[in-house]
Amino acid sequence: MSAYSETTVWLIIAALGCGTYLVRLSFLGILGNRDLPEWVLRHLRYTPVAILPALITPLVLWPQATGGALDAPRLSAAIVALSVGVWRKNAIAAVFAGMATLYGVGHFLG
């Protein structure tokens, strides 16, 4: 089924584990006790704002559950979550509003 032997798979897993450890060590171990420059901190503040839409947008516009077709429950849940997030300035309220809309609209549309 797989073109890789069991030994190769374990070597790849070990190499990826070492790579992950070294990347985390570069921030936590080497820079952990030092203050970062202000321009780095300013850019790091925008990381969640950039990552969350990048993770969510493909799930809303091309969901696997529908074979990539646009889906009314997911689209309406995204619109409600975005609206509640902008209105209330509360991420938890936006998540719960989006979940309630997804399940509610999914239940009523079948």
C-alpha positions in Angstrom: 0.0 0.0 0.0 2.8 2.4 0.9 6.0 2.9 -1.1 8.0 3.5 2.1 9.4 0.8 4.3 8.7 0.8 8.1 12.2 1.9 8.8 11.9 4.8 6.4 8.7 6.0 8.0 10.2 5.9 11.4 13.3 7.8 10.2 11.0 10.5 8.6 9.1 10.8 11.9 12.3 11.2 13.9 13.7 13.8 11.5 10.4 15.8 11.6 10.5 15.5 15.4 14.0 16.9 15.5 13.1 19.7 13.1 10.2 20.7 15.2 12.3 20.6 18.4 15.0 22.8 16.8 12.4 25.4 15.5 10.8 25.6 19.0 14.3 25.8 20.6 15.2 28.7 18.5 12.4 30.8 20.0 12.1 29.4 23.5 15.7 28.3 24.3 17.8 30.9 22.5 15.5 34.0 22.6 13.6 33.0 25.8 15.4 35.3 28.1 15.9 38.2 25.7 13.5 41.0 24.9 12.4 41.1 21.3 12.6 44.3 19.3 9.5 46.4 19.2 9.0 45.9 15.4 9.0 42.1 15.9 6.4 42.3 18.7 4.3 44.6 16.5 4.3 42.1 13.7 3.7 39.1 16.0 0.5 40.7 17.2 -1.0 40.2 13.8 -0.2 36.5 13.6 -3.6 35.2 14.9 -5.5 37.6 12.7 -3.7 36.2 9.7 -3.8 32.5 10.6 -7.4 32.2 11.6 -8.9 33.4 8.3 -6.4 31.2 6.4 -7.6 28.2 8.3 -11.3 28.9 8.2 -11.8 30.3 4.6 -11.1 27.0 2.8 -13.4 25.1 5.2 -16.3 27.6 4.4 -15.8 28.0 0.7 -14.7 24.5 -0.3 -16.0 22.1 2.4 -15.0 18.4 2.1 -18.4 17.3 3.4 -20.1 18.6 0.2 -17.4 17.7 -2.3 -16.2 21.3 -2.5 -19.6 22.8 -3.3 -20.7 26.0 -1.5 -22.9 25.1 1.5 -25.6 27.3 3.0 -25.2 26.2 6.6 -21.4 26.8 6.6 -21.7 30.1 4.7 -24.4 31.4 7.0 -22.5 30.3 10.1 -19.4 32.1 8.9 -21.4 35.3 8.2 -23.0 35.1 11.7 -19.7 34.4 13.4 -18.1 37.3 11.6 -20.9 39.7 12.4 -21.0 38.7 16.1 -17.3 39.0 16.3 -17.3 42.5 14.9 -20.3 43.6 16.9 -19.4 42.1 20.3 -15.6 42.2 20.0 -15.6 38.7 21.6 -14.1 35.7 20.0 -15.9 33.2 22.2 -19.3 34.7 21.5 -18.5 34.6 17.8 -17.5 30.9 17.9 -20.7 29.9 19.8 -22.9 32.0 17.5 -21.3 30.4 14.5 -21.7 26.9 16.0 -25.3 27.5 16.9 -26.0 28.8 13.4 -24.2 25.9 11.7 -26.2 23.3 13.7 -29.5 25.3 13.5 -29.4 25.9 9.8 -28.1 22.4 9.2 -31.0 21.0 11.2 -33.7 23.0 9.4 -32.3 22.5 5.9 -31.8 18.8 6.4 
